[in-house]
């Protein structure tokens, strides 16, 4: 894992894109504060920039760095839901504009798996995460299902967990609403 962390950090710092195992499915990742790196993700996926991306952070303390106001309900959800959870917040800040929606909302997940936590912690910035597929295509659960087009488009492929089948589902996505209410977007 050490070599993968080191090489991934080199690529992320240089504005490149990595293919890596997340706490859910295989993902494409880059520096979430670098608009040119985020643009590369959209190009690799052949995806419209009007579609938002998910940003990964390593702990809940980082939320205030990237969201203007984190409502208490967000912390309640994070602490009570033990599966991978992505929360859509309003009023994002300190992120590449093309990583957010036009209304400045952003989907953020606090990762729990060791590789992602270490990578993000050592990088010191959030990482964009999106499934490793061409836009509209099936999300590859297994590394072996990732298309050659995606493999050719990234700057580095993390070598761990290629045969792992524990990451079998995408995260639950919840959108925060007014008055401490929320809406489940994806289960």
C-alpha positions in Angstrom: 0.0 0.0 0.0 2.9 2.4 0.7 4.0 2.5 -2.9 0.4 3.2 -4.1 0.0 6.0 -1.6 3.3 7.6 -2.7 2.5 7.3 -6.4 -1.1 8.5 -6.0 0.1 11.5 -4.0 2.6 12.4 -6.8 -0.2 12.2 -9.4 -2.7 14.2 -7.3 -0.2 16.9 -6.6 0.6 17.2 -10.3 -3.1 17.6 -11.2 -3.5 14.1 -12.5 -6.2 11.5 -12.3 -6.0 8.2 -10.4 -8.1 5.0 -10.6 -8.5 3.7 -7.1 -10.6 1.5 -4.8 -12.9 3.6 -2.6 -15.1 2.5 0.3 -17.8 1.7 -2.3 -16.9 1.1 -5.9 -13.8 1.7 -8.1 -13.4 5.4 -8.7 -11.7 8.1 -10.7 -10.1 10.6 -8.4 -8.3 14.0 -8.5 -7.6 17.1 -6.4 -11.1 18.5 -5.7 -9.6 22.0 -5.4 -7.9 22.0 -8.9 -10.3 22.9 -11.7 -8.0 21.6 -14.4 -7.8 18.2 -12.7 -11.6 18.1 -12.3 -12.0 18.9 -16.0 -9.8 15.8 -16.8 -12.3 13.6 -14.9 -15.2 15.0 -17.0 -13.2 14.3 -20.2 -12.3 10.8 -19.2 -15.9 10.0 -18.4 -17.3 11.9 -21.4 -19.6 13.6 -18.9 -21.2 17.0 -18.9 -19.9 19.4 -16.3 -23.5 20.1 -15.4 -23.5 16.7 -13.6 -22.0 17.0 -10.1 -19.3 14.9 -8.6 -18.7 13.5 -5.1 -15.9 14.8 -2.9 -14.2 12.6 -0.3 -12.8 13.8 2.9 -11.0 11.8 5.7 -12.9 13.1 8.7 -16.0 15.1 9.7 -13.8 18.0 11.0 -13.0 18.8 7.4 -16.6 19.5 6.5 -16.5 23.1 7.8 -13.5 23.8 5.5 -15.6 22.9 2.4 -19.2 23.8 3.4 -20.4 27.2 4.8 -22.7 25.8 7.4 -22.9 22.1 8.4 -26.3 21.6 10.1 -26.4 19.4 13.2 -28.6 16.9 11.3 -25.6 16.1 9.0 -23.5 15.1 12.0 -26.4 13.0 13.4 -26.7 11.2 10.0 -22.9 10.6 9.8 -22.8 9.1 13.3 -25.9 7.0 13.0 -25.5 5.5 9.4 -22.6 3.1 9.3 -22.6 2.3 5.6 -21.0 4.6 3.1 -23.0 7.8 3.2 -22.8 10.8 0.8 -24.5 14.0 1.9 -25.4 16.9 -0.4 -24.7 20.2 1.3 -25.6 23.7 0.1 -23.0 26.5 -0.1 -19.8 24.7 -0.8 -16.5 26.6 -0.5 -12.8 26.2 -1.2 -13.4 23.6 -3.9 -13.0 23.8 -7.7 -16.1 25.5 -9.1 -16.5 22.7 -11.7 -16.7 20.2 -8.8 -19.9 21.8 -7.5 -23.3 22.3 -9.0 -24.3 25.8 -10.3 -26.1 26.5 -7.1 -22.9 25.7 -5.2 -24.1 22.5 -3.6 -21.7 19.6 -3.2 -21.9 15.9 -2.4 -19.4 14.9 0.3 -18.6 11.5 1.8 -16.4 10.9 4.8 -14.4 7.7 3.9 -13.8 4.9 6.3 -11.5 2.6 4.4 -7.8 2.6 5.3 -6.4 3.4 1.8 -8.7 6.4 1.1 -8.3 7.8 4.6 -4.5 7.7 4.5 -4.4 9.1 1.0 -6.6 12.0 1.7 -4.9 12.7 5.1 -1.5 12.7 3.5 -2.7 14.8 0.5 -4.2 17.3 2.9 -7.0 18.1 0.5 -10.3 16.5 -0.6 -10.4 14.1 -3.5 -13.0 14.0 -6.2 -14.6 10.6 -6.6 -16.8 9.4 -9.4 -17.5 5.9 -10.6 -14.9 4.4 -13.0 -17.1 4.3 -16.1 -18.0 6.3 -19.2 -21.0 8.5 -18.4 -24.3 6.6 -18.7 -22.5 3.2 -18.7 -22.8 0.5 -16.0 -20.8 1.2 -12.8 -18.1 -1.5 -12.6 -18.1 -3.1 -9.2 -15.1 -5.3 -10.0 -11.7 -4.0 -11.3 -11.9 -6.5 -14.1 -15.1 -4.8 -15.4 -13.4 -1.4 -15.9 -13.2 -0.4 -19.6 -9.9 -0.1 -21.4 -11.0 3.5 -22.3 -11.0 4.4 -18.6 -7.8 2.6 -17.8 -6.1 4.4 -20.7 -7.4 7.8 -19.6 -5.9 7.9 -16.1 -2.4 8.7 -15.0 -2.1 6.0 -12.3 -3.9 2.8 -11.4 -3.7 1.8 -7.8 -2.6 -1.8 -7.6 -4.4 -2.9 -4.4 -7.8 -4.6 -4.1 -8.0 -5.6 -7.8 -9.8 -8.8 -6.8 -11.7 -7.5 -3.8 -15.5 -8.1 -4.0 -16.3 -6.4 -0.7 -17.1 -3.1 -2.4 -20.4 -4.1 -3.9 -22.6 -1.1 -3.7 -22.6 2.7 -4.2 -23.1 4.9 -1.2 -26.5 6.1 0.1 -27.0 9.7 -1.0 -29.0 12.1 1.2 -29.8 15.8 0.3 -30.1 18.2 3.3 -33.2 20.3 3.2 -34.3 23.3 5.3 -35.5 22.9 8.9 -33.3 19.8 9.7 -35.1 17.7 7.2 -33.5 15.5 4.5 -34.4 13.6 1.3 -33.0 10.2 0.4 -31.7 10.4 -3.2 -30.2 6.9 -3.5 -30.3 4.0 -1.1 
